């Protein structure tokens, strides 16, 4: 689904609503832009905040480990 956008004189653009909705983007989401050798730009949405990751690795019955004991 090709969608056009315009670049302003300040270097800003608006991500079209269809794209934002498809990606589940919300205000405050961060993006990473990667320029490929063929001039294609890949945009990745970084919508997760560190606080949302809390408890993801928790398993019932597993004892918590202090940070100092983790190997690097």
Phi, psi and omega in degrees: 000092179294135178223135181264152173217161182243140177269129180277172179294341178269005179080020181254156175213166176250131176284124183304145184306318181300321180290312179303316180294317181297325181270355181068031182285147176223162180306137180096346177297145179255154181229153173241131179253130178236123178270121180272160182303332181269017179074009172283140177250126178257126179248125176247134179269128176252087185268349183270138175259154182306321182299330180288341182276347182303129177084000182298327184264002182291133174233136181303133179090346179276133179281140176293146178252141174290148182304323182299334183273354180283138178279154181254000000 
